[in-house]
Amino acid sequence: MSLITEAQVVLDLAGADRHEATRTLAATLVTSGRCTDLEQFVADVATREATMATGLPGGIGIPHARSAAITEPSLAFGRIDGGLDWGAKDGPADLVFLIAAPEAGGDAHMQMLPKLARALMKKDFVAALRGATTKAEVVALVNDAVALDPAAAPAPAHPHCGGSARRRPRRRRDRLDL
Amino acid sequence: MRFVGVTSCPTGIAHTYMAAESLEAAAKAAGHSITVETQGSAGSEPLAQSVIDTADAVIFAHDLPVKDVHRFAGKPTVDVGVKRAISDGPALIAQAVAAVSNPATRSAAASAPTGGLVTKVDATASLGTQIRQWLMTGVSYMIPFVAAGGILIALGFMLATAALGKNGPVDITAYDINLPKDLPHSIMHSFNPMSLTWWAALLFRVGVAAFGFLVPALSGFIAYAIADRPGLVPGFVGGAIAGTTGAGFLGGLITGILGGLVARWISRWKVAKGVRGIMPVVVTPLLSTLIVGGLFIIVLGRPIKALMDALTNGLNGMGGSSLAVLGLILGAMMGFDLGGPVNKVAYTFATTGLATTGLAQDATQYKIMAAVMAAGMVAPLALALATTLRPKLFTEPEQENGKAAWLLGASFISEGAIPFAAADPARIIASSVVGSAITGALCMAFGATSMAPHGGIWVALLFGNFLGFLIALAVGVAVMALIVIALKQRDHSAAAARIAA
């Protein structure tokens, strides 16, 4: 399962403000069947956004939330001509990553979100997204960045963890050790 | 230089990891190295203590409290919000380098004594998960009380049987720690190390004293998990009051959660500087304890009393019903709250019957006592069985508790099941009610009798048709164990298949 499909890419994202733009992106998650309740999800994102704007230096906005309306970890990507204010000090954001995670979180797919977040800090990745001309290109770039490459996967750093699908129940028991 | 870092953010899916990436890149660019613990949603892999110990400095880039901050005690520390790390990793690394040579930056917060108590609460988890973690924290601190108290009581029964014969486990309850000097049963005044009886009395009373802490410890450490140290006082006191009002462990769950939430709320008040110093030692414990204790007594104490009265009247009015139905109902009540008000009504109903004088060997009162005792043994034994059959479905402390539960159950100490029930009330209570009710009904149908109010298998000689009693017990235990396994199994496979709740 991938975080993003072409349906979740909006290369000409527009809107009066960041809330409108977020809603447009969120709607793509409803269309692709990953969000069951647009209003709730948008509200959850707004709640998160209210605690602290998610604009980052370099023209990036990362509205995000964990929400009961989300069925699987997902990403919607939008590019805004001219940019919109996303609360960052250095100016508006022209690349918007709407990151959506299910309320409970914790399965194998969740492992992709940290990889995505880390990729956003890489200048090459961001530049490639700015230069992408097709939706397919965006999807391919994201998939590359979050690929669960077994060699690069966290396996070596987690010697006592088995398959990632089994991780959650185990961890739950680990928590009780006193 | 070598650094360690911790990053966290409210949602735990984006900033946490971006900050980590930024710090790693900045350290590398400046010719240093850093290992970052990401306390986010994908689970954090704790830094090895050896890595922390050898690090030159620590960078906390966090919007949530750093988990287990005491690990970093005494290290030069740079402490900022998560966004700083994302927007300016290189500056933070430079700050960390500067901090190494500046002793003033040594983490004061981190070196403050934390008492070494641990909670396993993940503040980024969903509410349901957090509630479970609160309960788990309470349970894991309660288990040693259950084990110590329960085993001492069981050993006391055992010695009492050896010393005083078949009535021993009943007679030993007459002994107490500090009775008026002229009474023959005061352990403090008359303890005789050469007498098995006195040792039995000693073990029994120390065990009972340990049991007195069961609900307070459960409640206190639930509150501790919620509010940290300010939660301990309202939690413990609330739990003690829940015990006094007869509310049992379910009452303790309520006072624990209530105490924790109230203490957390009060400790977050913005107060004048002059008052701030006395908040943790005076104001927070005073107010939170008054609120929790007062609310519990006034709001919950009366309904519990009313419930107990109603149940007692209901039972007394059931004289004409068939014995098996009575056994079914009494059994279900015994299994419902394991020492709480409903359980107590059923148990008192049975023991009051014993007081009737001039009963025949097979009097209904004795049958009721046997059914109630059998039903009260079902839950701990069934959970002991379930942890033996399917250990993987239980946490490690639960598995240990399961071993003790064999002895506790066999001694009619229902409290052996409380750690399981407090951690997972819905599933354990549901299965316990079914298993205990079956045992109660069967025991009545077989006509087993007991002339002893307590003691489990240690008073076997006071039973009539002990075999029938055992069969009834075994069936209920098997049924409950199977239901528990099925319910837990369903949850586990569901958790593996979809995203865990």
Contacts between the chains, C-beta under 8 A, distances in Angstrom:
chain1	res1	chain2	res2	distance
A	48	B	10	6.9
A	48	B	11	5.8
A	51	B	10	6.1
A	52	B	63	7.7
A	52	B	83	7.1
A	54	B	14	7.6
A	54	B	15	8.0
A	56	B	18	7.5
A	56	B	86	6.0
A	56	B	87	7.0
A	57	B	86	7.7
A	57	B	87	4.9
A	62	B	14	5.3
A	62	B	15	8.0
A	62	B	18	8.0
A	64	B	11	5.9
A	64	B	13	5.9
A	64	B	14	5.0
A	65	B	11	6.4
A	66	B	11	5.8
A	66	B	12	7.8
A	66	B	13	6.7
A	66	B	41	7.3
A	66	B	126	7.5
A	73	B	13	8.0
A	99	B	13	5.9
A	99	B	14	5.5
A	101	B	11	7.6
A	101	B	13	4.9
A	101	B	41	6.6
A	102	B	499	5.2
A	103	B	126	5.1
A	104	B	126	5.4
A	104	B	128	7.8
A	104	B	129	6.9
A	104	B	499	4.7
A	104	B	500	5.8
A	104	B	501	5.2
A	105	B	12	7.8
A	105	B	13	7.6
A	105	B	41	4.5
A	105	B	125	7.9
A	105	B	126	7.7
A	105	B	499	6.3
A	106	B	41	6.9
A	106	B	42	7.7
A	106	B	43	7.0
A	106	B	499	5.9
A	106	B	500	5.4
A	107	B	498	7.6
A	107	B	499	4.8
A	107	B	500	7.3
A	110	B	13	7.8
A	110	B	41	6.0
A	110	B	42	5.2
A	110	B	499	7.8
A	111	B	42	5.5
A	113	B	13	4.7
A	113	B	14	7.1
A	113	B	17	7.5
A	113	B	41	7.2
A	113	B	42	6.8
A	114	B	13	7.8
A	114	B	16	7.6
A	114	B	17	4.1
A	114	B	38	6.7
A	114	B	40	6.6
A	114	B	42	5.1
A	115	B	17	7.8
A	117	B	13	7.2
A	117	B	14	4.7
A	117	B	15	7.4
A	117	B	16	7.3
A	117	B	17	3.6
A	117	B	18	4.7
A	117	B	21	7.2
A	118	B	17	5.1
A	118	B	18	6.7
A	118	B	20	7.1
A	118	B	21	4.0
A	120	B	14	7.9
A	120	B	18	5.9
A	121	B	18	5.2
A	121	B	21	4.1
A	121	B	22	5.3
A	121	B	25	6.7
A	121	B	86	7.3
A	122	B	21	7.6
A	154	B	45	7.4
A	157	B	45	6.2
A	158	B	45	5.7
A	165	B	496	6.6
A	166	B	496	7.1
A	167	B	43	6.6
A	168	B	43	7.9
A	168	B	495	6.6
A	168	B	496	7.5
A	168	B	499	7.9
A	168	B	500	4.6
A	169	B	492	6.2
A	169	B	495	5.9
A	169	B	496	6.3
A	169	B	500	7.0
A	171	B	43	5.6
A	172	B	500	7.1
A	173	B	395	5.0
A	173	B	396	6.4
A	175	B	120	4.0
A	175	B	122	7.8
A	175	B	133	6.8
A	175	B	136	6.9
A	176	B	120	6.4
A	176	B	136	5.7
A	176	B	140	5.7
A	176	B	395	4.1
A	176	B	396	6.1
A	176	B	397	5.5
A	176	B	398	7.8
A	177	B	396	6.1
A	177	B	397	7.8
A	178	B	118	6.0
A	178	B	120	8.0
A	178	B	140	5.0
A	178	B	141	7.6
A	178	B	397	7.0
